[in-house]
């Protein structure tokens, strides 16, 4: 009996400790940073490690990384509390927040000191030699997508599904869900699993045309015939030589893709599960990521030519961002 009472006392003390900390356990166990498939690519390993190092040193806690090949796996890890950090597109973020209100954005990247131009681009592209198929009267026209084999990224991707599907569904007066498989618009629908995968589907001719973003393919192509920062229809991107590229793009050197449509998208946030962090820890993370020191860290904001490969570019910085900033994505998703 005494043993049972002792166990109950310990349990009550543990509960009291948790409530004393605002309901958040101050656990010494390691936290997890889970990555989308796009950023799980091996060439981003050094940049990922630096991002995690900053968080780990700021919190004084070990942070391990989890790489994925599926958007849904990363989202569920945050929602369930199996991971504390990630970097989601706007669509993935609003999906995660809808499932668990404790999932919130921390910071996003911007090329200036404001969020006004914190954007990237969703792009539709085809092989250069086939570009004429997507023109009407000499201009690119989305009506020409009818009957084509189309590649999206993932139905949890902002620029690889939510934004392009919204534009295409309006063109054909169908719902976005009608674009998930062949039928009313496309003869075949495929998902690349990452922006790199969707782009490769186009490069190899598996898809006639596909969706991918400028940021996620930046490191694999030459932009001399395109405007990376503000791409427009008609811009041409060329896969880099094999000696300067990563697998699988070293298999298709010199292949040219022309952009058929481009749409600006709100920049993706670093996302946290606030149930796993104290308010003080969240404030400390925001401060360190938004610091000039981080902005000047070339392992994170990589030089445009040479150096480490990173999802972020030199000249940009992180800025604080709030949940309501992603309301436009939420509206597209039907979650608002």
ZIGIPE-V832568 format. One record per backbone hydrogen bond with DSSP energy under -0.5 kcal/mol. CO is the residue of the C=O (numbers start at 0). NH is the residue of the N-H. If there is no record, write none. Layout:
co:CO nh:NH
co:CO nh:NH
This chain:
co:0 nh:4
co:1 nh:5
co:2 nh:6
co:3 nh:7
co:4 nh:8
co:5 nh:9
co:6 nh:10
co:7 nh:11
co:8 nh:12
co:9 nh:13
co:10 nh:14
co:11 nh:15
co:12 nh:16
co:13 nh:17
co:14 nh:18
co:15 nh:19
co:16 nh:20
co:17 nh:20
co:17 nh:22
co:17 nh:23
co:18 nh:21
co:20 nh:23
co:22 nh:24
co:24 nh:26
co:30 nh:63
co:31 nh:33
co:31 nh:83
co:31 nh:84
co:32 nh:65
co:35 nh:39
co:36 nh:39
co:37 nh:40
co:40 nh:43
co:41 nh:44
co:42 nh:308
co:43 nh:47
co:44 nh:48
co:45 nh:49
co:46 nh:50
co:47 nh:51
co:48 nh:52
co:49 nh:53
co:50 nh:54
co:51 nh:55
co:52 nh:56
co:53 nh:57
co:54 nh:58
co:55 nh:59
co:55 nh:60
co:61 nh:30
co:63 nh:32
co:65 nh:34
co:69 nh:72
co:69 nh:73
co:70 nh:74
co:71 nh:75
co:72 nh:76
co:73 nh:77
co:74 nh:78
co:75 nh:79
co:76 nh:80
co:76 nh:81
co:76 nh:82
co:77 nh:80
co:83 nh:272
co:84 nh:33
co:85 nh:270
co:87 nh:268
co:88 nh:92
co:89 nh:93
co:90 nh:94
co:91 nh:95
co:92 nh:96
co:93 nh:97
co:94 nh:98
co:95 nh:99
co:99 nh:102
co:101 nh:103
co:101 nh:273
co:103 nh:271
co:105 nh:320
co:106 nh:269
co:107 nh:318
co:109 nh:316
co:114 nh:117
co:116 nh:118
co:117 nh:266
co:119 nh:264
co:120 nh:213
co:121 nh:262
co:122 nh:211
co:123 nh:259
co:123 nh:260
co:124 nh:209
co:125 nh:257
co:126 nh:129
co:127 nh:130
co:129 nh:132
co:130 nh:133
co:131 nh:134
co:133 nh:140
co:135 nh:138
co:138 nh:135
co:140 nh:143
co:141 nh:144
co:142 nh:145
co:144 nh:147
co:147 nh:149
co:147 nh:186
co:147 nh:187
co:148 nh:207
co:148 nh:208
co:149 nh:151
co:149 nh:189
co:150 nh:210
co:151 nh:191
co:152 nh:192
co:153 nh:156
co:156 nh:160
co:156 nh:161
co:157 nh:160
co:157 nh:162
co:159 nh:152
co:160 nh:164
co:161 nh:165
co:162 nh:166
co:163 nh:167
co:164 nh:168
co:165 nh:169
co:166 nh:170
co:167 nh:171
co:168 nh:172
co:168 nh:173
co:174 nh:177
co:175 nh:178
co:176 nh:179
co:184 nh:146
co:185 nh:182
co:187 nh:149
co:189 nh:151
co:193 nh:197
co:194 nh:198
co:195 nh:199
co:196 nh:200
co:197 nh:201
co:198 nh:202
co:199 nh:203
co:200 nh:205
co:200 nh:206
co:201 nh:204
co:207 nh:126
co:208 nh:150
co:209 nh:124
co:211 nh:122
co:212 nh:216
co:213 nh:217
co:214 nh:217
co:216 nh:219
co:216 nh:220
co:217 nh:220
co:219 nh:239
co:221 nh:237
co:222 nh:225
co:224 nh:235
co:225 nh:227
co:227 nh:230
co:231 nh:234
co:234 nh:258
co:235 nh:224
co:236 nh:256
co:237 nh:221
co:238 nh:253
co:240 nh:243
co:241 nh:244
co:245 nh:248
co:245 nh:249
co:247 nh:250
co:248 nh:251
co:251 nh:254
co:254 nh:238
co:255 nh:127
co:256 nh:236
co:257 nh:125
co:258 nh:233
co:260 nh:123
co:262 nh:121
co:264 nh:119
co:267 nh:108
co:268 nh:87
co:269 nh:105
co:269 nh:106
co:270 nh:85
co:271 nh:103
co:271 nh:273
co:272 nh:275
co:273 nh:276
co:277 nh:281
co:278 nh:282
co:279 nh:283
co:280 nh:284
co:281 nh:285
co:282 nh:286
co:283 nh:287
co:284 nh:288
co:285 nh:289
co:287 nh:290
co:288 nh:317
co:290 nh:294
co:291 nh:295
co:293 nh:296
co:295 nh:297
co:296 nh:299
co:296 nh:300
co:299 nh:301
co:299 nh:311
co:301 nh:313
co:307 nh:309
co:308 nh:46
co:311 nh:301
co:312 nh:315
co:316 nh:109
co:318 nh:107
co:321 nh:324
co:322 nh:325
co:323 nh:326
co:325 nh:329
co:326 nh:330
co:327 nh:331
co:328 nh:332
co:329 nh:333
co:329 nh:334
co:329 nh:335
co:330 nh:333
